[in-house]
């Protein structure tokens, strides 16, 4: 299947999931948020779940965390339209709570089909839920961020690259520095020349904090969401 045929198949699949009732989230969502970006992208970013604005049909990149992700992409010479963005869940959990295991199990076939059709070279997972699901390992993001390894997803061999979730990094300077450092390695993983680096973020001794797990940032980051 060539790129055009895969793009058409992805569009058809998105239309087919618009009325998905695989789990109870279908009763509380406003929209099924399938995914966005380049259907033939080399880089696929996988987050946790849609946020409030996405569920209302708003732009994919909105809010502080979305702005951070857009800036990180720009730092490596990419725009949102150059990548493909998806989430583990296609429907927003009420109050942006954590996904339930049953919801992940119901929704994962949609994500694996997206990987199969997009055929990215690198899949960057954002945070704990996407990392654990796609790696098939129980390790939290604090332990495995920035550690790439090859996996087979949807019949496609890809480089899986775990990253901190931008929403969490907004509130933890040390986590933001780690996210920026990990992001800077993406061009090499994609087989591209790295652009000239931007000046690093300046973090004072008073602002710095030890590395912490993503969930340690508390409910504020959870409520903010990625977009």
NUBA-353002 format. One record per residue: y, z negated, x negated of N, C-alpha, C in turn; residue number from 1; residue in three letters. Coordinates in pm, 1 decimal, always signed. Layout:
N
Y  Z  X  Y  Z  X  Y  Z  X  NUM  ALA $
...
This chain:
227
-118.3  +0.0  -84.4  +0.0  +0.0  +0.0  +124.5  +0.0  -88.7  1  UNK $
+212.3  +98.6  -71.9  +331.8  +105.5  -155.0  +438.2  +9.3  -103.5  2  UNK $
+551.8  +2.3  -177.0  +655.6  -95.3  -144.5  +711.8  -73.6  -4.6  3  UNK $
+731.7  +52.3  +33.9  +787.4  +79.6  +165.8  +692.0  +35.5  +276.1  4  UNK $
+564.9  +64.7  +258.6  +465.7  +25.4  +358.5  +455.2  -126.6  +367.5  5  UNK $
+464.1  -194.4  +253.1  +458.1  -340.6  +255.1  +580.3  -400.5  +323.4  6  UNK $
+697.2  -339.6  +300.7  +819.2  -387.4  +366.9  +809.4  -371.8  +517.8  7  UNK $
+756.0  -259.2  +562.2  +738.4  -237.0  +705.3  +637.6  -335.4  +763.8  8  UNK $
+529.6  -360.6  +688.7  +428.9  -456.0  +734.9  +487.1  -596.4  +743.4  9  UNK $
+575.6  -630.0  +649.4  +639.4  -761.7  +651.9  +729.4  -775.4  +773.4  10  UNK $
+804.3  -668.9  +805.0  +889.8  -670.5  +923.4  +807.1  -686.5  +1049.9  11  UNK $
+696.3  -614.2  +1057.3  +608.2  -624.0  +1174.0  +548.3  -764.0  +1186.2  12  UNK $
+511.5  -820.4  +1071.9  +452.1  -953.5  +1075.7  +554.8  -1056.9  +1120.1  13  UNK $
+678.2  -1042.2  +1072.0  +785.1  -1133.6  +1114.6  +804.4  -1127.2  +1265.1  14  UNK $
+803.8  -1007.1  +1319.8  +819.3  -992.0  +1464.7  +703.9  -1057.9  +1538.8  15  UNK $
+584.7  -1048.6  +1479.5  +468.2  -1107.3  +1543.3  +467.2  -1258.7  +1542.3  16  UNK $
+537.1  -1318.1  +1446.2  +541.4  -1464.4  +1439.4  +656.9  -1524.8  +1518.0  17  UNK $
+743.0  -1442.3  +1571.8  +862.4  -1492.2  +1640.7  +827.7  -1583.3  +1758.8  18  UNK $
+712.3  -1563.8  +1815.9  +670.3  -1647.3  +1927.8  +556.7  -1740.8  +1892.8  19  UNK $
+541.9  -1774.5  +1765.2  +429.7  -1856.1  +1718.9  +423.4  -1990.3  +1792.2  20  UNK $
+302.2  -2026.7  +1834.5  +280.0  -2156.1  +1901.0  +162.0  -2228.7  +1835.9  21  UNK $
+147.0  -2209.3  +1705.6  +34.0  -2269.5  +1634.8  +41.6  -2421.8  +1630.4  22  UNK $
+162.9  -2478.1  +1637.1  +176.2  -2623.6  +1628.3  +285.8  -2670.7  +1723.5  23  UNK $
+297.7  -2802.0  +1746.7  +396.9  -2854.3  +1842.1  +542.2  -2829.0  +1804.0  24  UNK $
+569.6  -2786.4  +1681.3  +707.7  -2755.3  +1646.3  +763.1  -2641.8  +1731.4  25  UNK $
+674.6  -2562.6  +1790.1  +720.0  -2454.6  +1877.6  +793.2  -2509.1  +2000.3  26  UNK $
+771.3  -2637.8  +2031.9  +833.4  -2698.7  +2148.9  +973.6  -2751.8  +2120.0  27  UNK $
+1005.5  -2770.2  +1992.4  +1134.8  -2830.2  +1957.7  +1225.9  -2735.9  +1879.5  28  UNK $
+1172.5  -2630.7  +1824.5  +1253.9  -2539.0  +1744.3  +1344.7  -2456.5  +1834.3  29  UNK $
+1443.3  -2396.2  +1772.2  +1523.8  -2295.5  +1839.8  +1476.0  -2156.2  +1802.7  30  UNK $
+1446.5  -2137.4  +1673.4  +1401.6  -2008.0  +1622.8  +1287.8  -2026.7  +1522.7  31  UNK $
+1202.3  -1926.6  +1512.8  +1110.7  -1915.3  +1399.7  +1189.7  -1851.3  +1286.2  32  UNK $
+1202.2  -1922.9  +1175.2  +1277.0  -1873.5  +1059.2  +1175.0  -1820.1  +959.7  33  UNK $
+1155.3  -1690.3  +960.4  +1043.5  -1630.9  +887.6  +1068.2  -1625.9  +737.7  34  UNK $
+1177.8  -1566.9  +695.6  +1207.5  -1549.3  +553.9  +1317.9  -1447.0  +539.4  35  UNK $
+1368.9  -1431.2  +417.0  +1478.4  -1336.7  +396.8  +1481.9  -1291.3  +252.2  36  UNK $
+1550.7  -1179.3  +229.6  +1567.6  -1128.6  +94.1  +1497.7  -996.7  +71.8  37  UNK $
+1473.8  -966.0  -54.2  +1413.3  -840.1  -95.9  +1263.3  -843.4  -71.0  38  UNK $
+1209.0  -756.0  +14.3  +1066.3  -758.2  +43.8  +979.7  -708.4  -71.7  39  UNK $
+1044.2  -660.5  -178.8  +970.6  -616.5  -297.6  +1018.4  -694.8  -419.9  40  UNK $
+1057.8  -819.6  -398.5  +1117.6  -900.8  -504.2  +1014.1  -942.9  -608.2  41  UNK $
+1058.0  -952.9  -733.5  +973.7  -1008.0  -838.7  +968.1  -1160.1  -831.2  42  UNK $
+1072.1  -1220.9  -773.6  +1081.1  -1366.8  -764.3  +1083.5  -1408.8  -618.4  43  UNK $
+991.9  -1498.8  -583.9  +987.1  -1555.5  -449.5  +1012.6  -1705.5  -462.0  44  UNK $
+1104.8  -1756.9  -382.4  +1137.0  -1898.8  -379.8  +1082.4  -1958.3  -250.7  45  UNK $
+1007.7  -2066.8  -263.7  +944.6  -2128.1  -146.3  +993.9  -2271.1  -131.3  46  UNK $
+1065.7  -2295.9  -22.2  +1116.1  -2428.6  +7.2  +1027.0  -2502.7  +104.9  47  UNK $
+1083.8  -2601.5  +168.5  +1007.1  -2691.5  +254.7  +1005.6  -2646.0  +400.3  48  UNK $
+1123.0  -2635.4  +460.2  +1132.9  -2603.1  +602.3  +1275.7  -2559.9  +633.2  49  UNK $
+1296.2  -2488.7  +742.5  +1433.4  -2451.6  +779.8  +1517.7  -2574.3  +810.3  50  UNK $
+1647.2  -2561.4  +786.2  +1741.5  -2666.4  +823.0  +1806.9  -2636.7  +956.5  51  UNK $
+1901.0  -2720.6  +993.3  +1966.3  -2708.6  +1123.4  +2034.1  -2572.6  +1139.9  52  UNK $
+2110.8  -2531.6  +1039.6  +2187.0  -2407.3  +1053.8  +2095.7  -2286.0  +1063.4  53  UNK $
+1987.0  -2286.3  +987.8  +1891.0  -2175.9  +998.8  +1828.3  -2172.3  +1137.7  54  UNK $
+1793.9  -2288.8  +1188.7  +1732.1  -2295.2  +1321.0  +1826.7  -2245.3  +1429.3  55  UNK $
+1955.5  -2254.0  +1403.5  +2054.3  -2204.3  +1498.5  +2089.5  -2057.2  +1474.7  56  UNK $
+2022.2  -1993.6  +1380.3  +2048.1  -1853.0  +1353.6  +2158.8  -1829.1  +1254.1  57  UNK $
+2197.1  -1934.0  +1181.7  +2304.6  -1920.5  +1084.7  +2259.1  -1852.3  +957.8  58  UNK $
+2349.4  -1837.6  +861.7  +2314.8  -1768.6  +736.7  +2211.3  -1846.3  +657.1  59  UNK $
+2134.1  -1773.1  +580.0  +2028.1  -1836.2  +501.5  +2085.3  -1929.7  +396.1  60  UNK $
+2198.8  -1896.2  +340.9  +2258.4  -1980.0  +237.6  +2384.8  -2044.5  +292.5  61  UNK $
+2373.3  -2169.5  +329.3  +2487.0  -2244.7  +380.1  +2473.3  -2388.7  +333.8  62  UNK $
+2583.1  -2456.6  +321.5  +2578.8  -2594.7  +279.2  +2576.4  -2609.2  +127.6  63  UNK $
+2585.7  -2731.9  +80.3  +2596.8  -2759.3  -62.0  +2470.9  -2720.9  -138.5  64  UNK $
+2353.8  -2752.3  -85.6  +2230.7  -2721.3  -157.4  +2209.4  -2570.2  -167.0  65  UNK $
+2241.7  -2498.4  -58.2  +2232.2  -2353.1  -63.8  +2329.8  -2294.4  -163.0  66  UNK $
+2449.9  -2354.6  -170.9  +2548.0  -2309.2  -268.6  +2500.0  -2331.9  -410.7  67  UNK $
+2434.6  -2445.0  -433.2  +2379.4  -2472.2  -565.6  +2272.4  -2369.9  -601.5  68  UNK $
+2183.8  -2341.0  -507.3  +2078.7  -2243.2  -534.8  +2138.1  -2105.8  -565.1  69  UNK $
+2240.7  -2068.5  -491.3  +2305.6  -1939.9  -515.4  +2369.5  -1938.3  -654.7  70  UNK $
+2429.7  -2049.7  -695.0  +2488.9  -2056.7  -828.4  +2382.6  -2048.6  -937.0  71  UNK $
+2269.5  -2115.0  -916.7  +2161.4  -2110.2  -1014.4  +2107.4  -1967.9  -1029.9  72  UNK $
+2097.1  -1897.9  -918.5  +2054.0  -1758.3  -925.7  +2155.4  -1673.7  -1001.6  73  UNK $
+2283.0  -1694.7  -974.2  +2387.0  -1618.4  -1042.9  +2383.5  -1644.4  -1193.3  74  UNK $
+2349.5  -1767.2  -1232.3  +2343.4  -1800.8  -1374.0  +2237.3  -1719.8  -1447.6  75  UNK $
+2136.2  -1672.0  -1376.3  +2032.2  -1591.1  -1441.8  +2043.3  -1444.1  -1401.0  76  UNK $
+2160.0  -1407.2  -1347.8  +2186.8  -1267.4  -1319.9  +2127.7  -1214.6  -1191.7  77  UNK $
+2099.8  -1302.1  -1095.7  +2040.5  -1260.7  -969.3  +2128.7  -1303.9  -852.4  78  UNK $
+2116.9  -1232.6  -742.4  +2183.4  -1266.0  -617.4  +2076.0  -1298.6  -513.5  79  UNK $
+2112.2  -1365.9  -404.1  +2012.8  -1396.9  -301.0  +1936.6  -1274.4  -250.7  80  UNK $
+2001.8  -1160.1  -246.2  +1935.2  -1039.7  -198.3  +1834.1  -984.1  -298.5  81  UNK $
+1834.1  -1037.8  -421.3  +1741.0  -989.7  -524.0  +1608.3  -1062.7  -520.8  82  UNK $
+1600.7  -1171.7  -445.5  +1479.3  -1253.0  -440.6  +1429.8  -1258.2  -296.7  83  UNK $
+1311.2  -1313.8  -277.6  +1261.3  -1335.5  -141.6  +1246.7  -1485.0  -120.7  84  UNK $
+1303.0  -1533.9  -11.8  +1303.6  -1675.7  +18.1  +1220.3  -1704.2  +142.2  85  UNK $
+1132.3  -1800.8  +129.4  +1049.1  -1842.5  +242.5  +1036.3  -1994.1  +239.0  86  UNK $
+979.7  -2049.2  +343.1  +954.1  -2192.5  +351.8  +809.0  -2217.2  +387.9  87  UNK $
+760.2  -2335.8  +352.0  +625.2  -2375.4  +391.9  +613.7  -2373.0  +543.5  88  UNK $
+711.9  -2432.9  +612.7  +716.3  -2428.3  +758.4  +816.8  -2323.0  +802.2  89  UNK $
+786.2  -2256.3  +909.8  +877.9  -2155.6  +964.0  +964.4  -2212.8  +1076.5  90  UNK $
+936.7  -2334.8  +1117.8  +1013.5  -2399.8  +1224.0  +1068.9  -2531.3  +1171.5  91  UNK $
+1187.9  -2563.9  +1216.2  +1252.7  -2686.5  +1170.9  +1187.6  -2809.5  +1234.2  92  UNK $
+1144.1  -2906.9  +1152.6  +1096.9  -3033.0  +1208.8  +1214.0  -3110.8  +1268.7  93  UNK $
+1192.8  -3183.2  +1375.7  +1302.0  -3260.6  +1436.7  +1366.1  -3355.7  +1335.3  94  UNK $
+1498.2  -3359.1  +1334.5  +1575.6  -3444.6  +1243.9  +1543.0  -3418.0  +1096.5  95  UNK $
+1492.5  -3299.4  +1066.8  +1460.3  -3261.6  +928.4  +1360.0  -3356.7  +862.5  96  UNK $
+1271.7  -3415.7  +941.8  +1172.0  -3505.5  +884.5  +1075.5  -3425.3  +796.2  97  UNK $
+994.2  -3499.7  +718.9  +895.1  -3435.2  +633.7  +792.0  -3360.2  +718.1  98  UNK $
+741.9  -3247.6  +667.2  +635.4  -3177.1  +739.8  +509.2  -3261.9  +750.6  99  UNK $
+439.5  -3247.2  +862.0  +310.6  -3313.6  +880.6  +200.1  -3224.9  +824.7  100  UNK $
+90.2  -3286.4  +784.1  -21.0  -3209.4  +729.2  -71.6  -3105.6  +829.3  101  UNK $
-76.0  -3142.7  +956.2  -123.5  -3049.4  +1058.3  -29.3  -2930.5  +1072.6  102  UNK $
+102.2  -2954.7  +1055.7  +199.8  -2846.1  +1065.0  +187.1  -2751.9  +946.0  103  UNK $
+166.3  -2809.1  +827.6  +147.5  -2726.7  +708.1  +22.8  -2640.9  +722.7  104  UNK $
-85.5  -2701.6  +769.9  -209.9  -2626.7  +786.7  -194.2  -2513.1  +887.0  105  UNK $
-115.6  -2536.5  +992.4  -94.6  -2433.0  +1092.9  -9.8  -2318.4  +1040.2  106  UNK $
+83.7  -2349.8  +952.1  +182.6  -2251.3  +908.6  +145.2  -2179.8  +779.1  107  UNK $
+55.3  -2236.0  +701.1  +28.2  -2177.4  +569.9  -24.1  -2033.8  +574.8  108  UNK $
-98.4  -1991.5  +678.5  -137.9  -1849.6  +680.2  -18.9  -1754.6  +680.4  109  UNK $
+92.0  -1794.6  +743.8  +211.9  -1710.7  +743.9  +267.2  -1697.0  +602.1  110  UNK $
+272.0  -1806.4  +528.4  +325.2  -1803.2  +392.7  +237.1  -1719.8  +300.4  111  UNK $
+105.9  -1736.2  +310.1  +16.8  -1658.9  +224.5  +24.7  -1509.2  +257.1  112  UNK $
+46.6  -1476.9  +382.1  +64.0  -1336.3  +417.8  +194.1  -1281.4  +358.6  113  UNK $
+297.8  -1362.7  +356.5  +422.9  -1319.4  +294.3  +402.2  -1289.2  +145.6  114  UNK $
+332.6  -1378.2  +76.7  +305.6  -1355.5  -65.8  +225.8  -1227.2  -84.2  115  UNK $
+127.9  -1207.0  +1.9  +43.4  -1088.1  -7.0  +124.6  -960.1  +8.4  116  UNK $
+224.4  -961.3  +96.2  +302.1  -840.6  +122.8  +417.3  -821.3  +24.0  117  UNK $
+480.1  -929.0  -17.7  +591.0  -917.4  -112.5  +539.3  -886.2  -253.3  118  UNK $
+427.8  -948.3  -290.1  +367.2  -931.6  -422.6  +463.8  -968.4  -535.2  119  UNK $
+517.0  -1089.0  -533.0  +607.9  -1130.4  -640.4  +532.3  -1151.6  -770.6  120  UNK $
+604.4  -1147.8  -880.0  +545.7  -1180.6  -1009.4  +549.9  -1330.8  -1033.3  121  UNK $
+657.2  -1395.1  -983.7  +675.7  -1539.2  -1000.2  +704.3  -1599.8  -864.0  122  UNK $
+636.4  -1709.4  -833.0  +665.1  -1788.0  -712.7  +717.1  -1923.1  -758.8  123  UNK $
+843.9  -1949.7  -731.0  +904.9  -2077.1  -767.5  +902.2  -2168.1  -645.9  124  UNK $
+833.5  -2279.4  -657.8  +824.4  -2375.9  -547.7  +934.4  -2479.3  -561.7  125  UNK $
+1000.7  -2510.3  -452.6  +1113.6  -2602.7  -452.9  +1070.3  -2734.6  -389.8  126  UNK $
+1041.1  -2832.8  -472.5  +1007.6  -2964.6  -421.8  +859.3  -2990.3  -406.4  127  UNK $
+828.5  -3109.5  -355.1  +691.1  -3158.5  -349.5  +600.2  -3079.0  -257.4  128  UNK $
+645.5  -3052.5  -135.2  +554.8  -2995.4  -35.8  +509.1  -2855.0  -74.3  129  UNK $
+603.6  -2770.5  -114.5  +565.9  -2634.3  -154.0  +480.9  -2636.5  -279.3  130  UNK $
+512.9  -2724.5  -372.8  +438.6  -2730.5  -498.5  +294.9  -2774.7  -475.5  131  UNK $
+275.4  -2878.8  -398.9  +139.7  -2927.8  -373.7  +56.8  -2825.9  -295.9  132  UNK $
+118.1  -2760.2  -197.1  +44.7  -2663.3  -116.7  +0.4  -2544.9  -201.0  133  UNK $
+91.6  -2484.8  -275.9  +59.7  -2361.0  -345.3  -13.3  -2383.2  -476.6  134  UNK $
+0.5  -2500.0  -535.7  -75.1  -2528.0  -657.8  -216.0  -2576.7  -627.4  135  UNK $
-234.8  -2631.1  -506.7  -363.9  -2688.8  -473.2  -391.0  -2818.5  -547.9  136  UNK $
-284.9  -2878.7  -600.6  -298.0  -3002.4  -677.9  -215.4  -3112.6  -612.4  137  UNK $
-254.1  -3239.5  -632.5  -183.6  -3349.5  -566.2  -62.1  -3400.5  -642.6  138  UNK $
-27.8  -3338.3  -754.3  +76.8  -3392.7  -840.4  +214.9  -3370.9  -781.4  139  UNK $
+301.3  -3473.5  -794.1  +437.6  -3465.2  -746.4  +523.6  -3380.6  -837.3  140  UNK $
+638.7  -3340.4  -786.4  +725.5  -3248.1  -858.1  +781.0  -3309.9  -986.1  141  UNK $
+801.5  -3441.6  -990.4  +852.7  -3505.5  -1111.4  +758.7  -3484.2  -1228.2  142  UNK $
+631.0  -3481.5  -1201.4  +531.2  -3464.7  -1307.5  +517.7  -3320.2  -1352.6  143  UNK $
+531.3  -3223.9  -1261.8  +493.6  -3086.0  -1294.7  +610.1  -2987.9  -1300.3  144  UNK $
+733.2  -3030.6  -1274.4  +842.5  -2934.1  -1272.9  +854.6  -2864.1  -1408.5  145  UNK $
+881.9  -2734.6  -1403.3  +898.7  -2656.7  -1525.1  +770.2  -2620.8  -1596.2  146  UNK $
+654.6  -2652.3  -1537.8  +525.2  -2622.9  -1599.7  +459.8  -2506.4  -1525.3  147  UNK $
+475.0  -2387.4  -1577.8  +420.5  -2270.3  -1509.3  +269.9  -2256.7  -1532.4  148  UNK $
+201.8  -2200.0  -1434.7  +62.0  -2163.8  -1451.9  +27.4  -2054.1  -1352.6  149  UNK $
-75.8  -1979.4  -1383.7  -115.5  -1867.2  -1299.0  -207.1  -1915.3  -1187.3  150  UNK $
-182.9  -1863.4  -1068.5  -265.9  -1892.1  -952.6  -282.6  -1763.5  -872.4  151  UNK $
-378.2  -1763.1  -783.3  -396.0  -1650.7  -692.4  -355.5  -1695.1  -552.8  152  UNK $
-255.3  -1627.8  -497.1  -204.5  -1659.5  -363.7  -208.7  -1533.4  -279.1  153  UNK $
-271.8  -1541.1  -162.9  -278.3  -1424.2  -76.6  -339.1  -1304.2  -146.2  154  UNK $
-435.4  -1328.4  -233.7  -499.1  -1220.1  -307.0  -414.6  -1165.3  -420.2  155  UNK $
-300.6  -1227.0  -450.0  -209.9  -1179.8  -553.5  -204.5  -1281.9  -666.5  156  UNK $
-221.5  -1235.5  -789.9  -210.9  -1323.0  -905.8  -64.1  -1337.9  -942.0  157  UNK $
-14.9  -1461.3  -941.9  +127.0  -1486.4  -967.1  +141.6  -1600.6  -1066.1  158  UNK $
+260.5  -1610.9  -1123.3  +297.3  -1727.8  -1201.5  +364.2  -1826.6  -1106.7  159  UNK $
+305.9  -1943.7  -1094.0  +363.4  -2048.6  -1009.3  +451.8  -2137.0  -1097.1  160  UNK $
+575.6  -2158.1  -1053.5  +672.7  -2229.3  -1135.4  +739.9  -2336.2  -1050.4  161  UNK $
+697.1  -2461.6  -1059.8  +754.5  -2569.0  -977.2  +895.3  -2606.8  -1022.7  162  UNK $
+983.1  -2627.5  -925.8  +1120.9  -2666.7  -951.4  +1158.9  -2784.0  -861.4  163  UNK $
+1255.2  -2865.0  -909.3  +1311.2  -2965.6  -821.0  +1381.2  -2897.7  -703.6  164  UNK $
+1382.4  -2965.9  -591.7  +1451.3  -2914.4  -474.9  +1602.6  -2928.4  -495.1  165  UNK $
+1680.5  -2823.0  -472.7  +1825.7  -2833.6  -492.3  +1890.1  -2945.5  -411.7  166  UNK $
+1840.3  -2973.6  -292.1  +1899.1  -3081.0  -211.9  +1885.5  -3214.8  -281.2  167  UNK $
+1775.0  -3237.6  -349.4  +1756.1  -3362.8  -422.4  +1840.7  -3365.2  -548.6  168  UNK $
+1850.1  -3250.6  -616.4  +1924.4  -3244.7  -742.2  +2073.1  -3270.4  -722.4  169  UNK $
+2125.6  -3242.8  -604.4  +2266.5  -3266.0  -577.2  +2305.5  -3411.8  -597.8  170  UNK $
+2212.3  -3501.4  -578.8  +2243.1  -3644.0  -579.2  +2198.5  -3715.5  -705.9  171  UNK $
+2135.6  -3643.4  -798.5  +2082.4  -3706.3  -918.8  +2117.3  -3620.5  -1039.3  172  UNK $
+2216.8  -3660.9  -1120.0  +2259.6  -3578.0  -1232.4  +2147.6  -3538.3  -1327.4  173  UNK $
+2056.5  -3630.7  -1358.7  +1947.9  -3597.8  -1450.8  +1855.4  -3492.8  -1391.2  174  UNK $
+1836.0  -3499.2  -1259.9  +1752.6  -3401.1  -1192.1  +1820.1  -3264.3  -1191.2  175  UNK $
+1951.6  -3263.4  -1174.0  +2025.6  -3138.0  -1176.9  +2015.1  -3072.9  -1313.8  176  UNK $
+2027.2  -3151.2  -1420.4  +2013.2  -3095.8  -1554.0  +1874.8  -3036.3  -1575.1  177  UNK $
+1771.7  -3105.2  -1526.3  +1635.6  -3053.6  -1538.8  +1619.8  -2924.0  -1460.0  178  UNK $
+1677.8  -2919.3  -1339.1  +1668.6  -2799.3  -1256.7  +1738.1  -2681.7  -1324.6  179  UNK $
+1854.9  -2706.6  -1381.7  +1926.7  -2600.3  -1452.2  +1846.4  -2549.9  -1572.2  180  UNK $
+1786.6  -2643.1  -1645.8  +1705.8  -2603.0  -1759.9  +1583.9  -2523.3  -1720.2  181  UNK $
+1515.5  -2567.3  -1614.1  +1398.0  -2494.5  -1567.2  +1437.1  -2355.8  -1516.3  182  UNK $
+1547.0  -2348.5  -1442.6  +1592.3  -2220.3  -1387.7  +1622.2  -2120.6  -1499.6  183  UNK $
+1674.6  -2170.0  -1610.8  +1710.6  -2080.5  -1720.8  +1589.6  -2012.2  -1782.1  184  UNK $
+1469.3  -2061.5  -1753.1  +1346.9  -2001.2  -1806.6  +1292.8  -1889.8  -1718.4  185  UNK $
+1348.4  -1877.0  -1599.7  +1296.3  -1776.9  -1507.0  +1305.3  -1633.2  -1559.4  186  UNK $
+1415.5  -1591.4  -1623.7  +1418.5  -1453.1  -1673.4  +1302.0  -1419.9  -1766.6  187  UNK $
+1266.3  -1514.1  -1853.4  +1153.9  -1490.1  -1943.3  +1023.4  -1476.4  -1865.8  188  UNK $
+1005.3  -1559.6  -1764.2  +884.0  -1551.0  -1682.8  +878.8  -1420.0  -1605.5  189  UNK $
+995.7  -1367.9  -1570.6  +1003.2  -1240.5  -1498.4  +998.7  -1121.3  -1592.5  190  UNK $
+996.5  -1147.9  -1722.4  +993.9  -1040.1  -1819.6  +1126.3  -971.2  -1836.5  191  UNK $
+1236.0  -1047.6  -1814.7  +1369.8  -991.4  -1824.6  +1447.2  -1060.5  -1935.7  192  UNK $
+1550.1  -992.3  -1984.1  +1637.7  -1051.0  -2084.1  +1728.5  -1153.1  -2017.3  193  UNK $
+1742.5  -1267.7  -2078.5  +1827.2  -1372.0  -2022.2  +1973.9  -1335.4  -2036.9  194  UNK $
+2055.9  -1358.0  -1933.4  +2200.1  -1336.1  -1946.5  +2261.7  -1441.9  -2036.6  195  UNK $
+2385.0  -1419.8  -2076.8  +2454.3  -1518.6  -2158.9  +2463.2  -1649.4  -2083.1  196  UNK $
+2426.1  -1760.1  -2145.0  +2424.2  -1888.0  -2072.1  +2563.1  -1935.7  -2037.8  197  UNK $
+2574.2  -2000.7  -1921.6  +2697.3  -2067.5  -1883.5  +2705.4  -2202.4  -1954.2  198  UNK $
+2825.1  -2257.7  -1971.1  +2834.8  -2390.9  -2030.9  +2753.7  -2490.9  -1949.6  199  UNK $
+2682.2  -2582.1  -2016.2  +2601.8  -2680.4  -1942.3  +2689.5  -2774.9  -1862.5  200  UNK $
+2631.0  -2829.4  -1756.5  +2703.2  -2928.6  -1677.0  +2727.9  -3052.7  -1761.4  201  UNK $
+2846.0  -3109.9  -1749.0  +2880.1  -3229.8  -1824.5  +2848.2  -3351.1  -1739.7  202  UNK $
+2764.5  -3438.5  -1793.3  +2726.3  -3560.5  -1722.8  +2760.0  -3678.2  -1811.6  203  UNK $
+2840.6  -3769.7  -1763.4  +2879.3  -3886.5  -1841.3  +2767.2  -3988.0  -1843.8  204  UNK $
+2775.0  -4082.1  -1937.0  +2672.8  -4186.3  -1945.3  +2664.8  -4266.0  -1816.6  205  UNK $
+2780.8  -4285.5  -1751.8  +2781.5  -4362.3  -1628.0  +2713.0  -4287.2  -1515.6  206  UNK $
+2719.6  -4150.5  -1519.2  +2660.5  -4071.5  -1412.1  +2511.7  -4051.7  -1431.2  207  UNK $
+2468.1  -4051.0  -1557.0  +2328.5  -4019.6  -1586.2  +2238.2  -4127.3  -1528.1  208  UNK $
+2120.5  -4082.8  -1486.1  +2021.1  -4176.4  -1433.9  +1885.2  -4130.9  -1479.7  209  UNK $
+1784.9  -4217.8  -1486.8  +1652.5  -4178.7  -1532.4  +1587.3  -4083.5  -1434.1  210  UNK $
+1489.6  -4008.3  -1485.3  +1418.5  -3913.1  -1400.6  +1348.0  -3987.7  -1288.9  211  UNK $
+1363.6  -3937.5  -1166.5  +1305.1  -4004.0  -1051.0  +1233.2  -3902.4  -965.7  212  UNK $
+1145.9  -3951.4  -880.6  +1077.8  -3862.1  -789.1  +1175.5  -3810.1  -685.5  213  UNK $
+1146.8  -3693.0  -633.2  +1236.9  -3627.8  -538.3  +1267.4  -3714.9  -418.7  214  UNK $
+1169.3  -3790.7  -371.3  +1191.1  -3870.4  -250.5  +1276.5  -3993.9  -277.7  215  UNK $
+1301.3  -4025.0  -405.1  +1381.9  -4142.2  -435.8  +1528.0  -4123.6  -400.0  216  UNK $
+1570.9  -4001.6  -375.4  +1710.9  -3979.5  -340.8  +1740.1  -4019.8  -197.6  217  UNK $
+1636.7  -4047.1  -120.1  +1657.4  -4104.1  +12.2  +1682.2  -4003.0  +121.2  218  UNK $
+1713.4  -4057.2  +237.8  +1723.1  -3975.2  +357.6  +1841.3  -3881.1  +354.9  219  UNK $
+1945.3  -3909.5  +275.4  +2062.8  -3822.8  +275.2  +2025.9  -3683.7  +230.5  220  UNK $
+1950.1  -3671.8  +119.7  +1908.4  -3540.6  +72.6  +1814.8  -3474.8  +171.2  221  UNK $
+1726.8  -3553.6  +234.1  +1636.4  -3496.2  +331.9  +1712.2  -3436.3  +449.1  222  UNK $
+1813.7  -3505.5  +494.8  +1890.2  -3455.7  +607.9  +1973.1  -3333.6  +571.1  223  UNK $
+2016.9  -3327.2  +445.4  +2097.2  -3212.5  +403.6  +2016.7  -3084.5  +408.7  224  UNK $
+1892.9  -3091.9  +357.8  +1808.0  -2974.6  +355.1  +1856.4  -2873.3  +252.8  225  UNK $
+1783.9  -2764.5  +241.5  +1817.5  -2662.8  +143.0  +1935.6  -2580.6  +187.1  226  UNK $
+1950.1  -2553.9  +316.9  +2053.5  -2461.8  +362.8  +2150.5  -2534.5  +454.0  227  UNK $
